[in-house]
Amino acid sequence: MQVKNDMKKLNIINKIIFLINSISLLALLLSYISQYLNPNIFWPISFFGLLFPILFIINFLFLIYWFSQLKKQLWANIIILLIGIQYIDRYIGVRPNQNKLENNIKFMTYNVRLFNAYKWLPKIEKKDIYKFINNEKADILCIQEIHIHNDTLPDINYDYVHINMKANQSQSKLAIYSNYPQINKSSINIKENNINNNCIYSDIVINNDTIRVYNIHLASNWFNNKDYSFINRSSQSSIKEGVLGIIHKMKKSYKLRGKQVNYIKKHMEKSPYPIIICGDFNDTPVSYAYYKIKGNLIDSFTRSGVGIGKTHTKIPGSRIDYIMHDKIFSSSNYEKKEKILSDHYAIICDININKY
């Protein structure tokens, strides 16, 4: 009854705005819920999680409007926005934590897009990517989408390496490079839906302590240049054609990732050692994949990232690459490398394992 009374006090313009605001608030609430629901149960809700940043901004603008009008409708926006404010630091880094301890371990993760084997970037050679990686001098390096031709390994300088060579030749490969001994190396094989070797792991000995490092590459959205052009509003495709094409591909990938992360999470829970996870999740920070893998782990970006956490070069605001670690470790010096040698940016951070 109170809502009806409040509505009666609004003019026709405000009634329309109130209706639109109510729909957008409901959509924002669904985005919060999306991360807890496996896409294989109800895949459409995943799109609300994808739209979280946009929905949050829209409802914030509605809050400003109702505040300027001194209307009671502002309270619904305040309450629902306050619920979601806890997710903002997953997208925008606000904690510049610079810690230069001598015993920090430098981690780097990078989707190298097959070392540009098919010349998506005309002026980039694979040797340019090798040089960039070697110059960074990370102690532990995780790479996704490695391309190996005629069994020739990449020219990357590390003492120890784990590459999932058992993967089919047609598949891109994963690798974990390190300056420390890898005493156990294996992969998680998921046979459903032709998913194979989307996660490898190595048990690495550092100063008499052993940690387990996972390198993850979850199912891609399989966007092509036409899709990226549509997303960036430069395509000549019709809106209907562009939207339906993207929705079809993302529906498939959401479901695949939902299955992958359940297998990976079960494996992680049985780890005899503290874990550090690197990789390309192909999903945003408000998603089932992120929520399931992260669990009680620390997302290093939220500890020392600064600015917009975009890690994909072609999709605005997309943060899909991560470095996470057990709570017994501390991380600092998170950095996104702006150099474009792939369709992803490389990310690095320092992790201190002294607490272990």
C-alpha positions as CSV (number, residue, x, y, z in Angstrom):
1,M,0.0,0.0,0.0
2,Q,2.8,2.4,0.9
3,V,4.4,1.9,-2.6
4,K,1.1,2.7,-4.3
5,N,0.7,5.8,-2.2
6,D,4.3,6.9,-3.0
7,M,3.6,6.3,-6.7
8,K,0.5,8.5,-6.6
9,K,2.6,11.4,-5.4
10,L,4.8,11.2,-8.5
11,N,4.2,13.0,-11.7
12,I,4.0,11.0,-15.0
13,I,7.7,11.5,-15.8
14,N,8.8,10.3,-12.4
15,K,6.5,7.3,-12.6
16,I,8.2,6.2,-15.8
17,I,11.6,6.8,-14.2
18,F,10.5,4.9,-11.1
19,L,9.4,1.9,-13.3
20,I,12.7,1.8,-15.2
21,N,14.7,2.2,-11.9
22,S,12.7,-0.7,-10.3
23,I,13.6,-2.9,-13.3
24,S,17.3,-1.9,-13.1
25,L,17.4,-2.5,-9.4
26,L,16.0,-6.0,-9.9
27,A,18.6,-6.7,-12.6
28,L,21.3,-5.5,-10.2
29,L,20.1,-7.9,-7.5
30,L,20.1,-10.7,-10.0
31,S,23.8,-9.9,-10.8
32,Y,24.6,-10.4,-7.2
33,I,22.9,-13.7,-7.2
34,S,24.4,-14.9,-10.5
35,Q,27.8,-15.8,-9.0
36,Y,26.2,-18.4,-6.7
37,L,24.2,-20.2,-9.3
38,N,25.8,-22.7,-11.7
39,P,25.1,-21.7,-15.3
40,N,24.1,-25.4,-16.0
41,I,21.1,-24.9,-13.7
42,F,20.0,-21.5,-15.2
43,W,22.4,-20.0,-17.7
44,P,20.6,-16.7,-18.5
45,I,21.4,-15.3,-15.0
46,S,25.1,-15.3,-15.9
47,F,24.5,-12.4,-18.2
48,F,23.4,-10.2,-15.2
49,G,26.7,-10.9,-13.5
50,L,28.5,-9.8,-16.7
51,L,26.5,-6.6,-16.7
52,F,27.2,-5.8,-13.0
53,P,29.4,-2.7,-13.6
54,I,26.9,-1.2,-16.0
55,L,23.9,-1.9,-13.8
56,F,25.7,-0.5,-10.7
57,I,26.5,2.8,-12.5
58,I,22.9,3.1,-13.9
59,N,21.4,2.7,-10.4
60,F,23.9,5.1,-9.0
61,L,22.7,7.7,-11.5
62,F,19.1,6.9,-10.4
63,L,20.2,7.5,-6.8
64,I,21.6,11.0,-7.8
65,Y,18.3,11.8,-9.6
66,W,16.1,10.9,-6.6
67,F,18.4,12.7,-4.2
68,S,18.1,15.8,-6.4
69,Q,14.3,15.4,-6.2
70,L,14.4,14.7,-2.5
71,K,12.2,11.6,-3.1
72,K,11.8,8.5,-0.9
73,Q,12.7,6.3,-3.9
74,L,16.4,7.1,-3.2
75,W,16.4,4.6,-0.3
76,A,15.9,1.5,-2.4
77,N,18.9,2.6,-4.5
78,I,21.0,3.3,-1.4
79,I,20.2,-0.1,0.2
80,I,20.8,-2.2,-3.0
81,L,23.9,-0.3,-4.0
82,L,25.4,-0.7,-0.5
83,I,24.9,-4.5,-0.9
84,G,27.0,-4.5,-4.1
85,I,29.7,-2.0,-3.1
86,Q,31.7,-5.0,-1.7
87,Y,32.3,-6.1,-5.4
88,I,33.7,-2.8,-6.7
89,D,37.3,-3.4,-5.7
90,R,37.2,-6.5,-8.0
91,Y,37.0,-4.1,-10.9
92,I,38.8,-1.0,-9.7
93,G,42.0,-1.2,-7.7
94,V,42.2,1.2,-4.8
95,R,44.9,-0.3,-2.6
96,P,48.4,0.5,-3.9
97,N,50.5,-1.8,-1.8
98,Q,54.1,-1.6,-2.8
99,N,56.2,-4.0,-0.8
100,K,59.8,-4.6,-1.9
101,L,60.8,-7.4,0.5
102,E,63.8,-9.3,-0.7
103,N,62.1,-12.7,-0.3
104,N,59.1,-11.9,-2.4
105,I,58.3,-14.3,-5.2
106,K,57.4,-12.7,-8.5
107,F,54.5,-14.3,-10.3
108,M,53.4,-13.6,-13.8
109,T,50.4,-15.0,-15.8
110,Y,49.9,-14.4,-19.5
111,N,47.7,-15.7,-22.3
112,V,50.1,-15.4,-25.3
113,R,47.4,-16.3,-27.9
114,L,49.6,-18.9,-29.6
115,F,52.5,-16.5,-29.7
116,N,50.7,-14.7,-32.6
117,A,51.2,-17.7,-34.8
118,Y,48.4,-16.7,-37.2
119,K,49.5,-13.0,-37.4
120,W,46.5,-11.4,-35.7
121,L,48.9,-8.6,-34.8
122,P,50.8,-8.0,-38.1
123,K,53.9,-6.5,-36.7
124,I,54.4,-8.9,-33.7
125,E,56.8,-11.8,-34.0
126,K,57.0,-14.7,-31.5
127,K,60.5,-13.6,-30.7
128,D,59.1,-10.2,-29.4
129,I,56.9,-12.1,-27.0
130,Y,59.8,-14.3,-25.8
131,K,61.9,-11.2,-25.2
132,F,59.2,-9.5,-23.3
133,I,58.6,-12.5,-21.0
134,N,62.4,-13.1,-20.4
135,N,62.9,-9.4,-19.6
136,E,60.2,-9.5,-16.9
137,K,62.3,-12.1,-15.0
138,A,59.3,-13.6,-13.0
139,D,60.3,-16.3,-10.6
140,I,57.2,-18.3,-11.5
141,L,55.5,-17.9,-14.9
142,C,52.1,-19.3,-16.0
143,I,51.3,-19.2,-19.7
144,Q,48.0,-20.0,-21.5
145,E,47.6,-20.8,-25.2
146,I,51.1,-21.9,-25.9
147,H,51.8,-22.9,-29.6
148,I,54.3,-25.6,-30.2
149,H,55.3,-26.4,-33.8
150,N,57.3,-29.5,-34.6
151,D,57.9,-30.1,-30.9
152,T,60.0,-26.9,-30.8
153,L,59.7,-25.5,-27.3
154,P,59.4,-21.7,-26.8
155,D,62.6,-19.8,-26.2
156,I,61.9,-18.9,-22.6
157,N,64.7,-19.1,-20.1
158,Y,63.8,-21.1,-17.0
159,D,65.4,-24.0,-15.2
160,Y,62.2,-25.9,-14.7
161,V,59.1,-26.2,-16.9
162,H,55.9,-28.1,-17.0
163,I,54.0,-28.1,-20.4
164,N,51.0,-30.3,-20.9
165,M,52.5,-32.0,-23.9
166,K,49.9,-34.8,-23.7
167,A,47.2,-32.4,-25.0
168,N,46.1,-32.9,-28.6
169,Q,48.3,-31.2,-31.2
170,S,45.3,-29.2,-32.2
171,Q,44.9,-27.8,-28.7
172,S,46.7,-24.9,-27.3
173,K,48.8,-25.8,-24.3
174,L,49.4,-24.6,-20.8
175,A,52.8,-24.2,-19.1
176,I,54.3,-23.4,-15.7
177,Y,57.9,-22.1,-15.7
178,S,59.9,-21.6,-12.5
179,N,63.3,-20.9,-11.1
180,Y,62.5,-23.4,-8.4
181,P,62.3,-27.2,-8.6
182,Q,59.0,-28.7,-9.6
183,I,58.8,-32.1,-7.7
184,N,55.4,-33.1,-9.0
185,K,53.7,-32.1,-12.3
186,S,50.3,-33.2,-13.6
187,S,47.0,-32.0,-15.1
188,I,43.3,-32.2,-14.4
189,N,41.5,-34.0,-17.2
190,I,37.9,-33.3,-17.7
191,K,36.4,-35.6,-20.3
192,E,32.9,-34.1,-20.5
193,N,32.0,-32.0,-23.6
194,N,35.4,-32.5,-25.2
195,I,37.0,-30.5,-22.4
196,N,40.6,-31.5,-21.9
197,N,43.6,-30.3,-19.9
198,N,42.2,-26.9,-19.0
199,C,44.2,-26.9,-15.8
200,I,47.7,-28.1,-15.0
201,Y,49.6,-27.9,-11.6
202,S,53.1,-28.2,-10.2
203,D,54.3,-28.7,-6.7
204,I,57.2,-26.3,-6.3
205,V,59.8,-26.3,-3.6
206,I,60.9,-22.8,-2.4
207,N,63.4,-22.6,0.5
208,N,62.3,-26.0,2.0
209,D,58.6,-25.1,1.7
210,T,56.4,-26.6,-0.9
211,I,53.5,-24.8,-2.7
212,R,51.1,-26.0,-5.4
213,V,50.7,-23.7,-8.4
214,Y,47.7,-24.1,-10.7
215,N,47.6,-22.7,-14.2
216,I,44.0,-22.5,-15.4
217,H,42.5,-21.7,-18.8
218,L,38.7,-21.9,-18.7
219,A,36.5,-22.3,-21.8
220,S,36.7,-19.4,-24.2
221,N,33.7,-17.4,-25.5
222,W,35.0,-18.0,-29.1
223,F,34.5,-14.5,-30.2
224,N,35.7,-13.6,-33.7
225,N,36.7,-10.3,-35.2
226,K,33.1,-9.6,-36.2
227,D,32.0,-10.1,-32.6
228,Y,34.7,-7.8,-31.2
229,S,33.8,-5.2,-33.8
230,F,30.1,-5.3,-32.8
231,I,31.1,-5.1,-29.1
232,N,33.1,-2.0,-29.8
233,R,30.3,-0.6,-32.0
234,S,32.3,-0.5,-35.2
235,S,30.6,-3.4,-36.9
236,Q,28.0,-3.1,-39.7
237,S,26.1,-6.1,-38.4
238,S,22.5,-5.6,-37.4
239,I,21.9,-5.3,-33.6
240,K,19.8,-8.5,-33.6
241,E,22.4,-10.5,-35.5
242,G,25.2,-9.3,-33.3
243,V,23.4,-9.8,-30.0
244,L,22.1,-13.2,-30.9
245,G,25.5,-14.4,-32.1
246,I,27.2,-13.3,-28.9
247,I,24.5,-14.7,-26.6
248,H,24.7,-18.2,-28.4
249,K,28.4,-18.4,-27.9
250,M,28.4,-17.2,-24.3
251,K,25.6,-19.6,-23.3
252,K,27.8,-22.5,-24.4
253,S,30.9,-21.1,-22.7
254,Y,29.1,-20.3,-19.4
255,K,27.9,-23.9,-19.2
256,L,31.3,-25.3,-20.0
257,R,33.0,-23.2,-17.4
258,G,30.4,-24.2,-14.9
259,K,31.5,-27.8,-15.3
260,Q,35.2,-27.1,-15.4
261,V,35.4,-25.1,-12.2
262,N,33.5,-27.8,-10.3
263,Y,36.1,-30.4,-11.2
264,I,39.0,-28.0,-10.5
265,K,37.6,-26.9,-7.2
266,K,37.3,-30.5,-6.0
267,H,41.0,-31.1,-6.9
268,M,42.1,-27.9,-5.1
269,E,40.3,-29.0,-1.9
270,K,42.5,-32.1,-1.8
271,S,45.8,-30.3,-2.2
272,P,48.4,-31.2,0.4
273,Y,50.0,-27.8,0.0
274,P,49.0,-24.2,0.1
275,I,47.9,-23.1,-3.3
276,I,48.5,-20.2,-5.8
277,I,46.3,-19.9,-8.9
278,C,47.1,-18.1,-12.1
279,G,45.2,-18.1,-15.3
280,D,42.7,-16.9,-17.8
281,F,39.2,-17.6,-16.4
282,N,37.4,-16.0,-19.5
283,D,34.9,-14.7,-16.9
284,T,34.4,-11.5,-14.9
285,P,34.8,-11.0,-11.1
286,V,31.0,-11.3,-10.6
287,S,30.6,-14.8,-12.1
288,Y,30.1,-18.4,-11.0
289,A,33.6,-19.3,-12.3
290,Y,35.3,-16.5,-10.2
291,Y,33.2,-17.3,-7.1
292,K,33.8,-21.0,-7.3
293,I,37.6,-20.9,-7.9
294,K,38.3,-18.1,-5.5
295,G,36.4,-19.5,-2.5
296,N,38.5,-18.4,0.6
297,L,41.5,-17.4,-1.5
298,I,42.9,-13.9,-1.9
299,D,42.5,-12.1,-5.2
300,S,45.9,-10.3,-5.5
301,F,44.3,-7.4,-7.5
302,T,42.1,-6.5,-4.6
303,R,45.2,-6.3,-2.4
304,S,47.5,-4.1,-4.4
305,G,45.9,-3.3,-7.8
306,V,45.4,0.3,-8.9
307,G,42.9,1.6,-11.5
308,I,40.7,-0.3,-13.9
309,G,41.5,-4.0,-13.9
310,K,41.0,-4.6,-17.6
311,T,43.1,-7.6,-18.8
312,H,41.6,-8.2,-22.3
313,T,42.8,-5.8,-24.9
314,K,39.6,-5.9,-27.1
315,I,36.7,-5.9,-24.6
316,P,36.1,-2.7,-22.6
317,G,36.5,-3.1,-18.8
318,S,37.0,-6.8,-19.0
319,R,39.0,-8.4,-16.2
320,I,39.3,-12.1,-16.9
321,D,42.9,-12.9,-15.9
322,Y,43.8,-13.5,-12.2
323,I,46.4,-14.4,-9.7
324,M,45.0,-15.8,-6.4
325,H,46.6,-17.2,-3.4
326,D,46.0,-18.9,0.0
327,K,45.3,-16.6,3.0
328,I,48.5,-17.6,4.7
329,F,50.4,-15.7,2.0
330,S,50.5,-12.0,1.4
331,S,50.7,-10.3,-2.0
332,S,51.8,-6.8,-3.2
333,N,53.0,-4.9,-6.3
334,Y,50.2,-6.0,-8.6
335,E,50.8,-4.6,-12.1
336,K,49.2,-5.0,-15.5
337,K,51.7,-4.7,-18.3
338,E,50.2,-2.4,-21.0
339,K,52.4,-3.8,-23.8
340,I,50.1,-5.3,-26.5
341,L,51.6,-8.5,-27.8
342,S,48.5,-10.6,-27.5
343,D,44.8,-10.1,-27.0
344,H,45.5,-10.2,-23.2
345,Y,47.7,-8.1,-21.0
346,A,50.3,-9.9,-18.9
347,I,49.7,-9.4,-15.1
348,I,52.3,-9.8,-12.3
349,C,52.4,-9.5,-8.6
350,D,54.8,-10.4,-5.7
351,I,53.7,-13.1,-3.2
352,N,55.5,-13.6,0.1
353,I,55.3,-17.1,1.5
354,N,57.2,-16.5,4.7
355,K,54.0,-17.0,6.8
356,Y,53.9,-20.6,5.6
